């Protein structure tokens, strides 16, 4: 791979600023392009035509498969060049990836990304994956938090280096997979149209709970678990487990028909109005914090239910507010105001 350093210009007017990622694929740098815009530029490892390193050839074939696809939830490729036999790709610059977002949530003492936020991202990724599957017969095959990028609070899928064309029966599937997120059939070298859904289910569990369904210090043991062991779903809410288990079925045809069907199943359980007994239980055990509860109106089939918890002291940034947030589903509308906490419970959408 060519040597890259700050202020290097791989292309006229394209000035490299700083490295923002690296791995087996090569390196990604932030760069300034003509007009003063900021982009990401990917320098792929290896040289085209060299048999000793297939990564460049693999990436080149992937580009040929996805270059015609345009979708709002797929990271945009803007320019492709070959410099000294090295593949260089200019792309849309993301704010961060899903792994970065997860780490920020952990720093704020959360178990992971709040579930309503995670489902928002999951729905967008599912839409894009279903499009490339149903319209182009492609599977991404490297769905993981590091390849799911955030741009202005929307998710965009990137890094299609392992993309697989399901219409080519005798296609030689190359390696380079990430076993932690890989479906059993992918590990066995025969990807299916349900493989990305399997990976997406693992991403959801890890990003919301901090735990993966298959964990071990040994990569060999993780691979064996994908192939033979049941997933550990104990970190998930009880009503989520059957859904994730279905998406993680060993037999691809037993999973959901589409990624969107999988996400919709999760959204359905999280959009159920919050039950009053849980609120009452919190009040009963926290009398020193809450003075009273006022029910402004009763719920109907179409109207939202608004409840106001009146506090003796304003709960903003206090432990009491954290306790309420922990009990009340994060998928409800929750707003802190001076002296009270307003909880809107209804059938609103996610996003």
C-alpha positions as CSV (number, residue, x, y, z in Angstrom):
1,X,0.0,0.0,0.0
2,X,1.2,3.5,-0.7
3,X,2.6,5.6,2.2
4,X,0.0,8.0,3.5
5,X,0.7,11.0,5.8
6,X,-1.0,14.3,6.8
7,X,-1.1,16.8,3.9
8,X,-0.4,14.1,1.4
9,X,-2.4,14.6,-1.9
10,X,-3.2,11.2,-3.5
11,X,-5.3,13.1,-6.1
12,X,-5.0,16.7,-7.2
13,X,-6.9,18.9,-4.7
14,X,-7.5,16.0,-2.3
15,X,-5.5,16.7,0.9
16,X,-5.3,14.1,3.6
17,X,-5.9,15.4,7.1
18,X,-5.9,12.6,9.7
19,X,-6.4,8.8,10.0
20,X,-9.9,7.8,11.2
21,X,-9.7,4.0,10.8
22,X,-7.5,1.1,9.9
23,X,-7.7,-2.7,9.7
24,X,-7.1,-5.6,7.5
25,X,-8.8,-3.8,4.7
26,X,-6.3,-0.9,4.7
27,X,-6.7,2.7,6.1
28,X,-9.4,5.4,6.1
29,X,-8.4,9.0,6.3
30,X,-10.4,12.2,6.6
31,X,-9.5,14.5,3.7
32,X,-10.3,17.9,2.2
33,X,-11.5,17.9,-1.4
34,X,-11.9,20.7,-4.0
35,X,-14.5,23.2,-2.8
36,X,-13.4,22.8,0.9
37,X,-15.7,19.8,1.5
38,X,-14.7,17.0,3.9
39,X,-14.7,13.4,2.7
40,X,-13.4,10.0,3.8
41,X,-10.8,8.4,1.6
42,X,-10.1,4.7,1.8
43,X,-6.8,3.2,0.8
44,X,-7.2,-0.5,0.3
45,X,-4.5,-2.9,1.3
46,X,-2.6,-4.8,-1.4
47,X,-2.2,-4.1,-5.1
48,X,-4.6,-4.9,-7.9
49,X,-3.3,-7.9,-9.9
50,X,-1.2,-9.3,-7.0
51,X,-2.1,-12.9,-6.0
52,X,-0.4,-12.6,-2.7
53,X,-3.1,-10.2,-1.3
54,X,-6.6,-10.7,-2.5
55,X,-8.1,-7.8,-0.5
56,X,-7.8,-5.3,-3.4
57,X,-9.3,-7.7,-5.9
58,X,-12.1,-8.5,-3.5
59,X,-12.9,-4.8,-3.0
60,X,-12.8,-4.1,-6.7
61,X,-15.3,-6.9,-7.4
62,X,-17.5,-5.5,-4.6
63,X,-17.5,-2.0,-6.0
64,X,-18.5,-3.4,-9.4
65,X,-21.6,-5.0,-7.7
66,X,-22.8,-2.1,-5.6
67,X,-21.8,1.0,-7.7
68,X,-25.2,1.3,-9.3
69,X,-27.1,1.1,-5.9
70,X,-28.3,4.4,-4.5
71,X,-30.1,4.4,-1.2
72,X,-30.3,6.9,1.7
73,X,-29.1,4.4,4.2
74,X,-26.0,3.3,2.3
75,X,-22.8,5.3,2.6
76,X,-22.2,7.0,-0.7
77,X,-19.1,6.3,-2.9
78,X,-18.1,9.4,-4.8
79,X,-14.9,8.6,-6.6
80,X,-12.8,5.5,-7.4
81,X,-9.2,5.7,-8.5
82,X,-6.2,3.5,-8.9
83,X,-2.9,5.0,-7.7
84,X,0.3,3.0,-8.1
85,X,-1.9,-0.1,-8.5
86,X,-3.6,0.7,-5.2
87,X,-7.4,1.0,-5.0
88,X,-8.5,4.4,-3.6
89,X,-12.1,5.1,-2.8
90,X,-13.5,8.6,-1.9
91,X,-16.6,8.3,0.3
92,X,-19.1,10.3,2.2
93,X,-17.7,11.2,5.6
94,X,-19.7,9.9,8.6
95,X,-19.9,11.5,12.0
96,X,-19.0,8.2,13.7
97,X,-20.0,4.5,13.7
98,X,-22.4,2.5,15.9
99,X,-19.5,1.2,18.0
100,X,-18.5,4.8,18.8
101,X,-22.1,5.6,19.8
102,X,-22.2,2.5,22.0
103,X,-19.0,3.5,23.8
104,X,-20.4,7.0,24.5
105,X,-23.5,5.4,26.1
106,X,-21.3,3.2,28.2
107,X,-19.4,6.3,29.4
108,X,-22.7,7.7,30.6
109,X,-23.3,4.6,32.7
110,X,-25.8,3.0,30.4
111,X,-25.8,-0.7,29.5
112,X,-25.7,0.3,25.9
113,X,-27.6,2.3,23.3
114,X,-31.2,3.0,24.5
115,X,-33.6,0.6,22.8
116,X,-35.7,3.1,21.0
117,X,-32.6,4.7,19.5
118,X,-31.2,1.3,18.6
119,X,-34.4,0.3,16.9
120,X,-34.3,3.6,14.9
121,X,-30.9,2.6,13.6
122,X,-31.9,-1.0,13.1
123,X,-34.9,-0.1,11.0
124,X,-32.8,2.0,8.7
125,X,-30.2,-0.7,8.3
126,X,-32.9,-3.3,7.7
127,X,-34.4,-1.2,4.9
128,X,-31.1,-0.9,3.1
129,X,-30.3,-4.6,3.6
130,X,-33.7,-5.7,2.3
131,X,-33.2,-3.5,-0.8
132,X,-29.9,-5.0,-1.8
133,X,-31.3,-8.5,-1.1
134,X,-34.6,-8.3,-2.9
135,X,-33.7,-6.0,-5.8
136,X,-30.0,-6.9,-6.3
137,X,-29.7,-10.4,-4.7
138,X,-26.8,-9.3,-2.6
139,X,-25.8,-10.0,0.9
140,X,-23.4,-7.6,2.8
141,X,-21.8,-10.4,4.9
142,X,-19.9,-8.0,7.2
143,X,-22.6,-6.4,9.3
144,X,-21.1,-5.3,12.6
145,X,-21.1,-2.0,14.6
146,X,-17.9,-0.8,13.0
147,X,-19.5,-0.9,9.5
148,X,-22.7,0.8,10.5
149,X,-22.1,4.6,10.3
150,X,-24.1,7.5,11.7
151,X,-24.7,10.7,9.7
152,X,-26.9,13.3,11.3
153,X,-28.5,10.7,13.5
154,X,-29.3,8.4,10.6
155,X,-27.6,5.1,10.0
156,X,-25.7,4.3,6.7
157,X,-24.2,0.9,5.9
158,X,-20.6,1.0,4.6
159,X,-17.7,-1.3,3.8
160,X,-19.1,-3.7,1.2
161,X,-15.9,-5.5,0.7
162,X,-17.4,-8.9,1.3
163,X,-20.7,-8.4,-0.6
164,X,-21.9,-11.6,-2.2
165,X,-24.0,-12.1,-5.3
166,X,-26.5,-14.8,-4.5
167,X,-27.4,-15.3,-8.2
168,X,-23.9,-16.8,-9.0
169,X,-24.2,-20.4,-8.0
170,X,-20.6,-21.3,-8.5
171,X,-19.2,-18.1,-7.0
172,X,-16.0,-18.7,-5.0
173,X,-16.7,-17.1,-1.6
174,X,-13.5,-15.5,-0.3
175,X,-12.7,-15.4,3.4
176,X,-12.2,-12.3,5.6
177,X,-15.4,-12.6,7.6
178,X,-15.8,-11.5,11.2
179,X,-16.7,-14.7,13.0
180,X,-18.2,-13.0,16.0
181,X,-21.1,-11.7,13.9
182,X,-21.2,-14.4,11.2
183,X,-24.1,-16.7,10.5
184,X,-23.5,-20.5,10.7
185,X,-24.0,-20.9,6.9
186,X,-21.5,-18.1,6.2
187,X,-18.9,-19.8,8.4
188,X,-19.4,-22.9,6.3
189,X,-18.8,-20.9,3.2
190,X,-22.4,-21.0,1.8
191,X,-24.0,-17.6,2.6
192,X,-27.8,-17.3,2.3
193,X,-30.2,-14.4,1.8
194,X,-30.8,-14.5,5.6
195,X,-27.2,-14.2,6.6
196,X,-27.3,-10.4,7.2
197,X,-30.4,-10.7,9.4
198,X,-28.4,-13.1,11.7
199,X,-25.6,-10.5,12.1
200,X,-28.1,-7.7,12.7
201,X,-29.7,-9.6,15.6
202,X,-26.2,-10.0,17.2
203,X,-25.6,-6.2,16.7
204,X,-28.9,-5.4,18.4
205,X,-28.2,-7.5,21.5
206,X,-24.7,-6.3,21.9
207,X,-25.4,-2.6,21.3
208,X,-28.4,-2.5,23.8
209,X,-27.1,-4.8,26.5
210,X,-23.3,-5.0,26.2
211,X,-23.5,-8.8,25.8
212,X,-23.4,-11.0,22.7
213,X,-25.3,-14.2,22.3
214,X,-22.0,-16.2,21.8
215,X,-19.1,-15.2,23.9
216,X,-15.7,-16.8,24.5
217,X,-12.0,-15.8,24.7
218,X,-11.4,-18.4,22.0
219,X,-12.4,-17.6,18.4
220,X,-12.5,-21.3,17.8
221,X,-15.1,-21.7,20.5
222,X,-17.2,-18.8,19.2
223,X,-17.3,-20.5,15.8
224,X,-18.3,-23.8,17.3
225,X,-21.1,-22.0,19.3
226,X,-22.5,-20.4,16.1
227,X,-22.6,-23.8,14.5
228,X,-24.0,-25.9,17.4
229,X,-24.8,-24.0,20.6
230,X,-28.0,-22.2,21.5
231,X,-27.5,-18.4,22.0
232,X,-27.3,-16.9,25.4
233,X,-30.2,-14.3,25.4
234,X,-30.3,-13.8,29.2
235,X,-29.2,-10.1,28.9
236,X,-32.3,-9.3,26.8
237,X,-35.8,-8.4,28.0
238,X,-37.8,-11.6,28.3
239,X,-40.3,-10.5,25.6
240,X,-37.4,-9.9,23.2
241,X,-35.8,-13.4,23.5
242,X,-38.1,-15.3,21.2
243,X,-37.6,-12.7,18.5
244,X,-33.8,-12.7,18.7
245,X,-33.8,-16.5,18.9
246,X,-35.8,-16.7,15.6
247,X,-33.4,-14.3,13.9
248,X,-30.5,-16.4,15.2
249,X,-31.9,-19.8,14.0
250,X,-29.3,-22.2,12.8
251,X,-31.4,-22.9,9.8
252,X,-31.6,-19.8,7.6
253,X,-35.1,-20.5,6.3
254,X,-36.4,-20.5,9.9
255,X,-35.5,-16.8,10.4
256,X,-37.8,-13.9,9.5
257,X,-38.6,-13.5,5.8
258,X,-36.9,-10.0,5.8
259,X,-34.7,-7.9,8.1
260,X,-37.6,-5.4,8.3
261,X,-39.9,-8.2,9.5
262,X,-37.4,-8.9,12.3
263,X,-37.2,-5.2,13.3
264,X,-40.9,-4.8,13.2
265,X,-41.4,-7.7,15.6
266,X,-39.1,-5.9,18.1
267,X,-40.8,-2.5,17.5
268,X,-44.2,-4.1,18.2
269,X,-43.3,-5.2,21.7
270,X,-41.6,-1.9,22.5
271,X,-44.5,0.2,21.4
272,X,-46.9,-1.4,23.8
273,X,-48.2,1.3,26.2
274,X,-46.5,1.2,29.5
275,X,-48.6,-0.4,32.3
276,X,-49.7,1.7,35.3
277,X,-48.8,-0.9,37.9
278,X,-45.1,-0.5,37.2
279,X,-45.5,3.3,37.9
280,X,-47.5,2.6,41.0
281,X,-44.9,0.1,42.3
282,X,-42.2,2.8,41.8
283,X,-44.2,5.3,43.8
284,X,-44.9,2.8,46.6
285,X,-41.1,2.2,47.1
286,X,-40.0,5.8,46.6
287,X,-42.3,7.9,48.8
288,X,-39.5,10.0,50.0
289,X,-39.0,11.2,46.4
290,X,-42.5,11.4,45.0
291,X,-45.3,13.3,46.6
292,X,-48.2,12.2,44.4
293,X,-49.3,11.0,41.0
294,X,-52.0,12.7,39.0
295,X,-53.8,11.0,36.1
296,X,-54.9,13.7,33.8
297,X,-57.0,11.5,31.5
298,X,-57.8,7.9,30.9
299,X,-56.4,6.1,27.8
300,X,-58.5,5.3,24.8
301,X,-57.7,3.4,21.7
302,X,-56.5,6.5,19.8
303,X,-55.5,9.0,22.5
304,X,-52.2,9.1,24.4
305,X,-52.2,8.7,28.2
306,X,-50.4,11.5,30.0
307,X,-49.3,11.1,33.6
308,X,-47.6,13.6,35.7
309,X,-45.4,12.6,38.6
310,X,-45.0,15.6,41.0
311,X,-41.7,15.6,42.9
312,X,-40.8,17.3,46.1
313,X,-37.6,18.4,44.5
314,X,-36.9,18.9,40.8
315,X,-35.6,15.6,39.4
316,X,-33.5,17.0,36.6
317,X,-30.1,15.4,36.6
318,X,-30.9,13.7,40.0
319,X,-30.8,10.0,41.0
320,X,-34.6,10.0,41.2
321,X,-34.9,10.9,37.5
322,X,-32.5,8.1,36.6
323,X,-34.6,5.7,38.7
324,X,-37.8,6.7,36.8
325,X,-36.0,6.4,33.5
326,X,-34.9,2.9,34.4
327,X,-38.4,1.7,35.2
328,X,-40.2,3.5,32.4
329,X,-39.6,2.0,29.0
330,X,-37.1,4.2,27.1
331,X,-39.5,3.9,24.1
332,X,-42.0,6.2,25.8
333,X,-41.8,9.9,25.4
334,X,-40.1,11.2,28.6
335,X,-39.6,14.9,29.3
336,X,-38.2,16.4,32.5
337,X,-39.5,19.8,33.7
338,X,-39.0,21.8,36.8
339,X,-40.7,20.0,39.7
340,X,-42.3,17.3,37.6
341,X,-41.8,14.5,35.2
342,X,-44.2,14.3,32.2
343,X,-44.6,10.9,30.7
344,X,-46.5,10.6,27.5
345,X,-47.5,7.0,26.8
346,X,-49.0,6.2,23.5
347,X,-48.6,4.5,20.1
348,X,-46.1,6.8,18.5
349,X,-43.6,5.6,16.0
350,X,-39.9,5.3,16.4
351,X,-37.5,7.8,14.9
